[in-house]
């Protein structure tokens, strides 16, 4: 499908994904993709079906194995001869909507990213003397056949479970356990497609706030503008601090637990936790932990509360942006004034591709106001 200089490529197949047949590409009407920094990402392929003279028993698109559940799907978008992997996942659902109108039948194929393969089997597994980092690496490595490459960031506190004290036990699917471990430290787990077709990054760690920012989102800049619309929301009730005490199980002593600031890498010059005169306070009431574990849980709540103090939502014209806006990374915003200009963390991006149109809707967030740099990458 050619989109005015932008090329969309679809690889699909039950085992090894191959370029989609011509008849499927001709029937493809719309592509929708949803990426998020938490939970599974998903896609929909909407086909407009009709029957040719040879299609006696069934529609041609349904006769082959390409669109059946658990068929592998890889989507690639090429901007100015530079290919980028948009999605890599599997089909999980089909919906057929017949119509009396010629060519009015619609087939909607829905799928999710490859983390769905980690959510198929509930397990009861012990992980003796292994901290969360080792467990995450071990689980991800067992899915290497799907092209998953692990990127695991150690938590701020190292808590190696001694067998004489406790043994981590997994009760649930591999995906559920990875997310459960991530939740303890305000971390995240996701599977991100690329950088090349067939390879995916399985990331377990804090929301990534380092690296080179993506191309800037420009508003009110005439011919340089690439945004269709954008709006911002400042929620002064988001910041949260935790204070209380914990009965340390190792020393049987009651010790204070308190958080004072976010430990995320700063994206703003005026973080809400520092400049706002008031913030919510929550009592720490968890038990059965040592002091290190208690501080880690309390800090995770504070970090998570600061992440989306300022949230921006908008839509951009991908044909003018000439790139895929990637979630789980940084992007610069310019043209909206000092308070809301600057770097943001991209939380969510949804894509809609049709012939002659490619739009991306996005959600970005950060912990306060004020740019930390006078310029962003254009």
C-alpha positions as a Python dict, from the first residue, in 0.01 Angstrom:
ca = {
    (1, 'X'): (0, 0, 0),
    (2, 'X'): (162, 328, -108),
    (3, 'X'): (77, 633, 102),
    (4, 'X'): (212, 933, -95),
    (5, 'X'): (578, 841, -57),
    (6, 'X'): (520, 618, 245),
    (7, 'X'): (524, 241, 191),
    (8, 'X'): (339, -9, 409),
    (9, 'X'): (461, -371, 405),
    (10, 'X'): (275, -663, 561),
    (11, 'X'): (448, -993, 642),
    (12, 'X'): (214, -1270, 754),
    (13, 'X'): (212, -1647, 789),
    (14, 'X'): (136, -1939, 1024),
    (15, 'X'): (505, -2018, 1090),
    (16, 'X'): (745, -1791, 900),
    (17, 'X'): (584, -1456, 805),
    (18, 'X'): (615, -1387, 431),
    (19, 'X'): (502, -1090, 221),
    (20, 'X'): (122, -1087, 208),
    (21, 'X'): (-29, -1205, -123),
    (22, 'X'): (-143, -940, -368),
    (23, 'X'): (-511, -1021, -318),
    (24, 'X'): (-481, -952, 57),
    (25, 'X'): (-304, -620, 6),
    (26, 'X'): (-566, -514, -248),
    (27, 'X'): (-844, -602, -3),
    (28, 'X'): (-676, -424, 293),
    (29, 'X'): (-885, -117, 374),
    (30, 'X'): (-752, 11, 708),
    (31, 'X'): (-478, -69, 960),
    (32, 'X'): (-504, 25, 1326),
    (33, 'X'): (-220, -26, 1575),
    (34, 'X'): (-211, 56, 1946),
    (35, 'X'): (117, 76, 2141),
    (36, 'X'): (136, 138, 2516),
    (37, 'X'): (410, 136, 2778),
    (38, 'X'): (203, -95, 2999),
    (39, 'X'): (0, -397, 2903),
    (40, 'X'): (-6, -561, 2564),
    (41, 'X'): (-9, -371, 2236),
    (42, 'X'): (-258, -465, 1967),
    (43, 'X'): (-362, -424, 1605),
    (44, 'X'): (-656, -457, 1369),
    (45, 'X'): (-649, -527, 997),
    (46, 'X'): (-975, -449, 820),
    (47, 'X'): (-1030, -611, 481),
    (48, 'X'): (-1300, -535, 226),
    (49, 'X'): (-1406, -870, 79),
    (50, 'X'): (-1575, -968, -242),
    (51, 'X'): (-1606, -1293, -436),
    (52, 'X'): (-1453, -1358, -774),
    (53, 'X'): (-1578, -1625, -1012),
    (54, 'X'): (-1339, -1885, -868),
    (55, 'X'): (-1443, -1824, -506),
    (56, 'X'): (-1714, -2089, -493),
    (57, 'X'): (-1671, -2232, -142),
    (58, 'X'): (-1533, -1935, 51),
    (59, 'X'): (-1378, -1592, 31),
    (60, 'X'): (-1023, -1613, -98),
    (61, 'X'): (-889, -1428, 207),
    (62, 'X'): (-1041, -1690, 440),
    (63, 'X'): (-941, -1993, 238),
    (64, 'X'): (-569, -1959, 314),
    (65, 'X'): (-395, -1994, 653),
    (66, 'X'): (-254, -1639, 671),
    (67, 'X'): (-532, -1479, 875),
    (68, 'X'): (-607, -1764, 1115),
    (69, 'X'): (-543, -1737, 1492),
    (70, 'X'): (-177, -1743, 1601),
    (71, 'X'): (-51, -1657, 1254),
    (72, 'X'): (252, -1427, 1287),
    (73, 'X'): (208, -1067, 1163),
    (74, 'X'): (487, -814, 1103),
    (75, 'X'): (413, -462, 980),
    (76, 'X'): (679, -233, 834),
    (77, 'X'): (644, 133, 738),
    (78, 'X'): (907, 287, 509),
    (79, 'X'): (964, 665, 514),
    (80, 'X'): (1198, 799, 246),
    (81, 'X'): (1347, 453, 185),
    (82, 'X'): (1412, 394, 559),
    (83, 'X'): (1208, 97, 691),
    (84, 'X'): (1078, 92, 1049),
    (85, 'X'): (902, -199, 1218),
    (86, 'X'): (557, -85, 1326),
    (87, 'X'): (430, -408, 1482),
    (88, 'X'): (519, -772, 1543),
    (89, 'X'): (258, -1003, 1688),
    (90, 'X'): (7, -1280, 1630),
    (91, 'X'): (-356, -1300, 1521),
    (92, 'X'): (-596, -1389, 1804),
    (93, 'X'): (-941, -1309, 1664),
    (94, 'X'): (-1143, -1289, 1340),
    (95, 'X'): (-1471, -1109, 1283),
    (96, 'X'): (-1666, -1148, 958),
    (97, 'X'): (-1949, -904, 881),
    (98, 'X'): (-2135, -1016, 566),
    (99, 'X'): (-2323, -761, 357),
    (100, 'X'): (-2587, -775, 85),
    (101, 'X'): (-2403, -497, -99),
    (102, 'X'): (-2142, -614, -352),
    (103, 'X'): (-1799, -575, -193),
    (104, 'X'): (-1955, -463, 135),
    (105, 'X'): (-1840, -761, 343),
    (106, 'X'): (-1578, -675, 605),
    (107, 'X'): (-1325, -903, 771),
    (108, 'X'): (-1162, -766, 1086),
    (109, 'X'): (-850, -943, 1207),
    (110, 'X'): (-737, -857, 1561),
    (111, 'X'): (-403, -943, 1718),
    (112, 'X'): (-164, -864, 2001),
    (113, 'X'): (210, -838, 2042),
    (114, 'X'): (425, -1142, 2117),
    (115, 'X'): (385, -1105, 2493),
    (116, 'X'): (51, -1285, 2441),
    (117, 'X'): (255, -1604, 2395),
    (118, 'X'): (382, -1555, 2752),
    (119, 'X'): (27, -1546, 2884),
    (120, 'X'): (-105, -1882, 2767),
    (121, 'X'): (1, -2120, 3046),
    (122, 'X'): (-38, -2078, 3420),
    (123, 'X'): (254, -2221, 3614),
    (124, 'X'): (355, -2297, 3971),
    (125, 'X'): (733, -2251, 3977),
    (126, 'X'): (985, -2184, 4253),
    (127, 'X'): (1281, -1951, 4193),
    (128, 'X'): (1512, -2024, 4488),
    (129, 'X'): (1785, -1770, 4575),
    (130, 'X'): (1712, -1564, 4263),
    (131, 'X'): (1640, -1188, 4271),
    (132, 'X'): (1389, -1033, 4030),
    (133, 'X'): (1656, -947, 3772),
    (134, 'X'): (1767, -1308, 3733),
    (135, 'X'): (1410, -1436, 3724),
    (136, 'X'): (1315, -1186, 3451),
    (137, 'X'): (1616, -1280, 3238),
    (138, 'X'): (1541, -1650, 3277),
    (139, 'X'): (1175, -1618, 3182),
    (140, 'X'): (1241, -1398, 2878),
    (141, 'X'): (1520, -1628, 2755),
    (142, 'X'): (1272, -1918, 2738),
    (143, 'X'): (1092, -1733, 2453),
    (144, 'X'): (1397, -1680, 2233),
    (145, 'X'): (1224, -1872, 1952),
    (146, 'X'): (1000, -1567, 1901),
    (147, 'X'): (1297, -1337, 1858),
    (148, 'X'): (1275, -1183, 2207),
    (149, 'X'): (1597, -1010, 2316),
    (150, 'X'): (1594, -929, 2691),
    (151, 'X'): (1675, -585, 2829),
    (152, 'X'): (1653, -607, 3208),
    (153, 'X'): (1734, -311, 3434),
    (154, 'X'): (1826, -403, 3795),
    (155, 'X'): (1602, -242, 4060),
    (156, 'X'): (1746, 28, 4287),
    (157, 'X'): (1769, -216, 4579),
    (158, 'X'): (1920, -563, 4555),
    (159, 'X'): (1713, -811, 4752),
    (160, 'X'): (1849, -1165, 4716),
    (161, 'X'): (1605, -1409, 4879),
    (162, 'X'): (1788, -1643, 5114),
    (163, 'X'): (1642, -1997, 5101),
    (164, 'X'): (1633, -2013, 5480),
    (165, 'X'): (1402, -1708, 5483),
    (166, 'X'): (1186, -1723, 5171),
    (167, 'X'): (1163, -1862, 4819),
    (168, 'X'): (997, -1663, 4539),
    (169, 'X'): (709, -1868, 4396),
    (170, 'X'): (539, -1796, 4067),
    (171, 'X'): (165, -1863, 4063),
    (172, 'X'): (35, -1761, 3722),
    (173, 'X'): (156, -1708, 3369),
    (174, 'X'): (504, -1583, 3285),
    (175, 'X'): (362, -1248, 3173),
    (176, 'X'): (164, -1203, 3494),
    (177, 'X'): (468, -1277, 3707),
    (178, 'X'): (693, -1038, 3514),
    (179, 'X'): (434, -763, 3558),
    (180, 'X'): (389, -848, 3924),
    (181, 'X'): (763, -817, 3989),
    (182, 'X'): (779, -491, 3793),
    (183, 'X'): (495, -342, 3996),
    (184, 'X'): (701, -363, 4316),
    (185, 'X'): (947, -101, 4188),
    (186, 'X'): (716, 110, 3965),
    (187, 'X'): (883, -70, 3674),
    (188, 'X'): (721, -182, 3351),
    (189, 'X'): (740, -482, 3121),
    (190, 'X'): (664, -472, 2751),
    (191, 'X'): (765, -625, 2419),
    (192, 'X'): (872, -370, 2157),
    (193, 'X'): (911, -458, 1785),
    (194, 'X'): (1239, -415, 1599),
    (195, 'X'): (1492, -285, 1529),
    (196, 'X'): (1476, -536, 1241),
    (197, 'X'): (1183, -758, 1130),
    (198, 'X'): (1150, -1074, 1337),
    (199, 'X'): (1340, -933, 1638),
    (200, 'X'): (1174, -784, 1947),
    (201, 'X'): (1302, -620, 2263),
    (202, 'X'): (1156, -759, 2587),
    (203, 'X'): (1208, -475, 2836),
    (204, 'X'): (1182, -510, 3214),
    (205, 'X'): (1281, -198, 3404),
    (206, 'X'): (1189, 157, 3489),
    (207, 'X'): (1018, 363, 3216),
    (208, 'X'): (1312, 458, 2989),
    (209, 'X'): (1395, 827, 3022),
    (210, 'X'): (1738, 821, 2863),
    (211, 'X'): (1851, 814, 2504),
    (212, 'X'): (1826, 1043, 2205),
    (213, 'X'): (1481, 1208, 2181),
    (214, 'X'): (1272, 1151, 1872),
    (215, 'X'): (1187, 1416, 1615),
    (216, 'X'): (1011, 1709, 1777),
    (217, 'X'): (636, 1762, 1778),
    (218, 'X'): (585, 2113, 1637),
    (219, 'X'): (282, 2334, 1696),
    (220, 'X'): (211, 2684, 1563),
    (221, 'X'): (525, 2689, 1348),
    (222, 'X'): (376, 2734, 1002),
    (223, 'X'): (526, 2501, 744),
    (224, 'X'): (729, 2329, 1018),
    (225, 'X'): (417, 2223, 1208),
    (226, 'X'): (341, 1850, 1206),
    (227, 'X'): (67, 1841, 1472),
    (228, 'X'): (-301, 1832, 1386),
    (229, 'X'): (-390, 1915, 1747),
    (230, 'X'): (-249, 1892, 2098),
    (231, 'X'): (-375, 1971, 2449),
    (232, 'X'): (-226, 1952, 2799),
    (233, 'X'): (-360, 1871, 3144),
    (234, 'X'): (-187, 1956, 3475),
    (235, 'X'): (-319, 1741, 3762),
    (236, 'X'): (-212, 1889, 4095),
    (237, 'X'): (-357, 1592, 4283),
    (238, 'X'): (-112, 1342, 4133),
    (239, 'X'): (196, 1392, 4358),
    (240, 'X'): (201, 1148, 4649),
    (241, 'X'): (443, 1091, 4935),
    (242, 'X'): (453, 790, 5166),
    (243, 'X'): (539, 791, 5534),
    (244, 'X'): (501, 546, 5818),
    (245, 'X'): (692, 269, 5993),
    (246, 'X'): (783, -91, 5925),
    (247, 'X'): (855, -372, 6168),
    (248, 'X'): (1181, -500, 6019),
    (249, 'X'): (1150, -877, 6012),
    (250, 'X'): (1527, -930, 6028),
    (251, 'X'): (1597, -720, 6339),
    (252, 'X'): (1247, -712, 6494),
    (253, 'X'): (1279, -334, 6519),
    (254, 'X'): (1033, -65, 6414),
    (255, 'X'): (1194, 176, 6168),
    (256, 'X'): (1058, 486, 5987),
    (257, 'X'): (973, 477, 5616),
    (258, 'X'): (936, 803, 5425),
    (259, 'X'): (972, 936, 5070),
    (260, 'X'): (1071, 1293, 4981),
    (261, 'X'): (1104, 1311, 4599),
    (262, 'X'): (1081, 1118, 4275),
    (263, 'X'): (1390, 922, 4174),
    (264, 'X'): (1308, 933, 3801),
    (265, 'X'): (1551, 1116, 3574),
    (266, 'X'): (1410, 1473, 3553),
    (267, 'X'): (1249, 1601, 3234),
    (268, 'X'): (1147, 1944, 3367),
    (269, 'X'): (1294, 2243, 3548),
    (270, 'X'): (991, 2279, 3780),
    (271, 'X'): (886, 1934, 3904),
    (272, 'X'): (558, 1934, 4094),
    (273, 'X'): (706, 1751, 4394),
    (274, 'X'): (951, 2042, 4442),
    (275, 'X'): (746, 2349, 4348),
    (276, 'X'): (391, 2256, 4451),
    (277, 'X'): (308, 2368, 4808),
    (278, 'X'): (80, 2073, 4882),
    (279, 'X'): (85, 1702, 4804),
    (280, 'X'): (-107, 1396, 4913),
    (281, 'X'): (41, 1180, 5187),
    (282, 'X'): (-22, 809, 5228),
    (283, 'X'): (45, 600, 5536),
    (284, 'X'): (273, 301, 5487),
    (285, 'X'): (97, -2, 5632),
    (286, 'X'): (262, -303, 5467),
    (287, 'X'): (408, -571, 5693),
    (288, 'X'): (631, -875, 5669),
    (289, 'X'): (915, -687, 5498),
    (290, 'X'): (1263, -576, 5585),
    (291, 'X'): (1358, -209, 5573),
    (292, 'X'): (1509, -230, 5223),
    (293, 'X'): (1195, -385, 5079),
    (294, 'X'): (971, -132, 5255),
    (295, 'X'): (1165, 166, 5119),
    (296, 'X'): (1156, 18, 4767),
    (297, 'X'): (776, -27, 4780),
    (298, 'X'): (720, 322, 4921),
    (299, 'X'): (949, 488, 4665),
    (300, 'X'): (775, 301, 4384),
    (301, 'X'): (441, 458, 4484),
    (302, 'X'): (591, 806, 4490),
    (303, 'X'): (767, 762, 4155),
    (304, 'X'): (453, 629, 3990),
    (305, 'X'): (243, 919, 4118),
    (306, 'X'): (480, 1180, 3971),
    (307, 'X'): (505, 1032, 3623),
    (308, 'X'): (189, 1185, 3478),
    (309, 'X'): (144, 1516, 3662),
    (310, 'X'): (139, 1682, 3319),
    (311, 'X'): (-23, 1484, 3040),
    (312, 'X'): (-44, 1583, 2676),
    (313, 'X'): (-271, 1427, 2415),
    (314, 'X'): (-279, 1501, 2046),
    (315, 'X'): (-265, 1384, 1689),
    (316, 'X'): (2, 1424, 1425),
    (317, 'X'): (18, 1382, 1050),
    (318, 'X'): (269, 1101, 998),
    (319, 'X'): (321, 1197, 633),
    (320, 'X'): (459, 1533, 750),
    (321, 'X'): (632, 1390, 1058),
    (322, 'X'): (796, 1125, 835),
    (323, 'X'): (863, 882, 1118),
    (324, 'X'): (693, 647, 1360),
    (325, 'X'): (648, 813, 1699),
    (326, 'X'): (772, 543, 1933),
    (327, 'X'): (619, 495, 2279),
    (328, 'X'): (842, 416, 2579),
    (329, 'X'): (1090, 689, 2486),
    (330, 'X'): (1143, 1064, 2479),
    (331, 'X'): (1015, 1328, 2240),
    (332, 'X'): (1051, 1705, 2232),
    (333, 'X'): (757, 1947, 2204),
    (334, 'X'): (806, 2303, 2079),
    (335, 'X'): (588, 2598, 1989),
    (336, 'X'): (350, 2586, 2289),
    (337, 'X'): (539, 2812, 2535),
    (338, 'X'): (805, 2760, 2802),
    (339, 'X'): (575, 2594, 3057),
    (340, 'X'): (476, 2307, 2828),
    (341, 'X'): (765, 2302, 2579),
    (342, 'X'): (1050, 2056, 2628),
    (343, 'X'): (1094, 1683, 2671),
    (344, 'X'): (817, 1432, 2741),
    (345, 'X'): (795, 1059, 2794),
    (346, 'X'): (577, 896, 2527),
    (347, 'X'): (328, 672, 2704),
    (348, 'X'): (95, 564, 2425),
    (349, 'X'): (66, 590, 2045),
    (350, 'X'): (-211, 464, 1818),
    (351, 'X'): (-179, 448, 1441),
    (352, 'X'): (-445, 460, 1170),
    (353, 'X'): (-334, 388, 812),
    (354, 'X'): (-558, 422, 510),
    (355, 'X'): (-483, 490, 147),
    (356, 'X'): (-354, 848, 130),
    (357, 'X'): (-371, 899, 508),
    (358, 'X'): (-158, 806, 807),
    (359, 'X'): (-233, 959, 1146),
    (360, 'X'): (-83, 894, 1487),
    (361, 'X'): (-262, 978, 1811),
    (362, 'X'): (-41, 999, 2118),
    (363, 'X'): (-24, 1053, 2492),
    (364, 'X'): (287, 1205, 2650),
    (365, 'X'): (359, 1277, 3015),
    (366, 'X'): (608, 1421, 3262),
    (367, 'X'): (637, 1534, 3624),
    (368, 'X'): (588, 1912, 3599),
    (369, 'X'): (638, 2233, 3403),
    (370, 'X'): (929, 2411, 3237),
    (371, 'X'): (1176, 2292, 2977),
    (372, 'X'): (1522, 2189, 3096),
    (373, 'X'): (1683, 2287, 2766),
    (374, 'X'): (1629, 2590, 2538),
    (375, 'X'): (1618, 2362, 2231),
    (376, 'X'): (1496, 2016, 2134),
    (377, 'X'): (1592, 1795, 1842),
    (378, 'X'): (1399, 1939, 1542),
}
